[in-house]
Amino acid sequence: MKKDTHHFIQEYKGLGAFGLDRETDEETLMFYLQKFSEDLFLKTLLPRLSNQELEELYLFINAKLKQHISEDEYHSLFLKDR
């Protein structure tokens, strides 16, 4: 059974612009992140990144998760293992 979803990107009709207002910024970032996480895109991008760039991305994402998501949310929402 699939656990992961990307429904927002399928229905998004917003501006796709950053810096206008908080709501549009959040929607734009959600759009970008869902596009970013597409398998084919990542299979193209990741081999082009240096080891340092891979580590920087991993550490940035991990730091934001630790800063804003509880351990229970990490397991239930991110890992979906509960």
Rosetta silent file (secondary structure, phi, psi, omega in degrees, C-alpha in Angstrom):
SEQUENCE: MKKDTHHFIQEYKGLGAFGLDRETDEETLMFYLQKFSEDLFLKTLLPRLSNQELEELYLFINAKLKQHISEDEYHSLFLKDR
SCORE:     score description
SCORE:     0.000 S_00000001
   1 L     0.000  136.756  178.179    0.000    0.000    0.000 S_00000001
   2 L   -71.902  136.703  176.310    1.276    3.475   -0.851 S_00000001
   3 L  -104.874  -29.300 -173.581    1.997    5.693    2.123 S_00000001
   4 L   -90.373  146.014 -179.201    3.248    8.793    0.341 S_00000001
   5 L  -135.315  149.808  172.692    1.008   11.357   -1.319 S_00000001
   6 L  -139.416   61.780 -177.438    1.445   14.380   -3.519 S_00000001
   7 H   -76.609  -35.179 -176.154   -2.130   15.555   -3.968 S_00000001
   8 H   -54.984  -47.366 -175.788   -1.434   19.280   -3.648 S_00000001
   9 H   -61.647  -29.742 -178.561    0.644   19.460   -6.825 S_00000001
  10 H   -72.482  -25.262 -173.997   -2.145   17.841   -8.847 S_00000001
  11 H  -114.161   -5.842 -173.502   -4.686   20.506   -7.921 S_00000001
  12 L   -65.830  127.561  179.461   -2.578   23.638   -7.387 S_00000001
  13 L  -124.619   13.297 -174.758   -3.734   26.625   -9.431 S_00000001
  14 L   -74.739 -172.931 -175.251   -1.889   29.338   -7.490 S_00000001
  15 L   -71.420  -35.328 -174.636    0.657   31.888   -8.583 S_00000001
  16 L    67.345   40.984 -179.603    3.816   29.936   -7.900 S_00000001
  17 L  -126.994  148.592 -178.616    5.550   33.093   -6.745 S_00000001
  18 L  -113.381  139.465  176.068    7.571   33.753   -3.627 S_00000001
  19 L   102.819   -0.997 -179.377    7.541   36.957   -1.558 S_00000001
  20 L   -78.942  -55.552  177.145    3.963   38.060   -2.130 S_00000001
  21 L  -160.101  168.457 -175.415    2.407   36.895    1.145 S_00000001
  22 H   -59.600  -46.216 -178.218    2.765   34.047    3.632 S_00000001
  23 H   -60.858  -46.633  179.531   -0.003   31.878    2.149 S_00000001
  24 H   -65.730  -38.184  176.955    1.389   32.137   -1.389 S_00000001
  25 H   -60.103  -45.936  179.847    4.926   31.524   -0.077 S_00000001
  26 H   -64.143  -43.009  179.168    3.806   28.322    1.672 S_00000001
  27 H   -64.722  -41.440  179.838    1.887   27.131   -1.406 S_00000001
  28 H   -64.598  -42.920  178.969    4.836   27.904   -3.687 S_00000001
  29 H   -65.868  -39.300  177.213    7.253   26.049   -1.430 S_00000001
  30 H   -62.653  -43.111  176.590    4.903   23.069   -1.245 S_00000001
  31 H   -58.665  -50.621 -179.373    4.686   23.089   -5.055 S_00000001
  32 H   -60.325  -45.681 -177.413    8.494   23.252   -5.406 S_00000001
  33 H   -66.282  -37.429  177.868    9.140   20.535   -2.840 S_00000001
  34 H   -68.847  -39.029  175.196    6.631   18.169   -4.413 S_00000001
  35 H   -66.174  -41.241 -179.384    8.160   18.755   -7.855 S_00000001
  36 H   -59.918  -36.621 -173.839   11.634   18.420   -6.336 S_00000001
  37 L   -85.317    1.889  176.367   10.789   15.049   -4.807 S_00000001
  38 L   -60.396  135.632 -176.959    9.688   13.426   -8.066 S_00000001
  39 H   -54.731  -49.924 -176.818   11.724   10.255   -8.640 S_00000001
  40 H   -63.028  -40.837  178.462   12.818   11.080  -12.174 S_00000001
  41 H   -62.760  -47.644 -178.823   13.880   14.595  -11.229 S_00000001
  42 H   -65.920  -34.405  176.549   15.927   13.406   -8.245 S_00000001
  43 H   -65.384  -25.502  176.927   17.538   10.644  -10.307 S_00000001
  44 H   -83.601  -45.201 -175.177   18.699   13.408  -12.650 S_00000001
  45 H   -74.436  -49.537 -170.824   19.754   15.959  -10.019 S_00000001
  46 H   -56.359  -42.816  178.331   21.359   13.898   -7.264 S_00000001
  47 H   -63.322  -19.620 -178.811   24.222   12.409   -9.306 S_00000001
  48 H   -85.655  -13.504 -179.814   25.171   15.948  -10.328 S_00000001
  49 L   -83.593  145.034  175.667   25.573   17.162   -6.746 S_00000001
  50 L   -72.455  166.085  175.941   28.913   16.990   -5.006 S_00000001
  51 H   -58.484  -38.839  179.259   29.307   14.952   -1.826 S_00000001
  52 H   -65.631  -40.968  178.579   29.346   18.229    0.093 S_00000001
  53 H   -65.697  -39.906  175.737   26.118   19.401   -1.550 S_00000001
  54 H   -59.491  -46.473 -179.912   24.424   16.094   -0.722 S_00000001
  55 H   -64.264  -41.656  179.273   25.512   16.437    2.901 S_00000001
  56 H   -60.571  -45.123  178.934   24.399   20.081    3.058 S_00000001
  57 H   -63.047  -46.341  179.576   20.922   19.224    1.785 S_00000001
  58 H   -59.875  -48.233 -177.602   20.590   16.295    4.170 S_00000001
  59 H   -65.513  -38.316  178.094   21.781   18.314    7.168 S_00000001
  60 H   -62.392  -50.173 -179.541   19.531   21.274    6.314 S_00000001
  61 H   -62.137  -45.128 -179.582   16.424   19.102    6.017 S_00000001
  62 H   -61.479  -41.882  179.403   17.309   17.125    9.125 S_00000001
  63 H   -63.033  -42.374  179.378   17.893   20.317   11.145 S_00000001
  64 H   -66.194  -38.661  176.107   14.502   21.748   10.109 S_00000001
  65 H   -61.587  -47.790 -179.726   12.765   18.499   11.040 S_00000001
  66 H   -63.423  -33.818 -177.157   14.428   18.471   14.467 S_00000001
  67 H   -75.041  -33.892 -169.277   13.617   22.153   14.986 S_00000001
  68 H  -120.833   -8.760 -176.416    9.934   22.071   14.056 S_00000001
  69 L  -122.937  131.954  177.469    8.635   18.486   14.262 S_00000001
  70 L   -70.055  165.565  179.274    8.267   16.377   17.399 S_00000001
  71 H   -62.822  -39.596  177.378    9.671   12.859   17.476 S_00000001
  72 H   -63.283  -42.420  177.547    6.150   11.430   17.333 S_00000001
  73 H   -65.147  -37.928  177.893    5.323   13.619   14.300 S_00000001
  74 H   -57.706  -45.477 -178.776    8.601   12.587   12.689 S_00000001
  75 H   -74.377  -41.417 -175.344    7.629    8.931   12.957 S_00000001
  76 H   -81.442  -40.431 -175.389    3.949    9.261   12.135 S_00000001
  77 H   -93.506  -39.298 -175.927    4.015   12.018    9.483 S_00000001
  78 H   -88.693  -57.218 -179.833    7.484   11.825    7.933 S_00000001
  79 H   -79.693  -26.384 -177.663    8.508    8.176    8.235 S_00000001
  80 L    55.505   43.472 -178.859    4.930    6.881    8.446 S_00000001
  81 L  -107.077   11.222  177.171    6.106    4.004   10.569 S_00000001
  82 L  -124.020    0.000    0.000    3.446    4.260   13.276 S_00000001
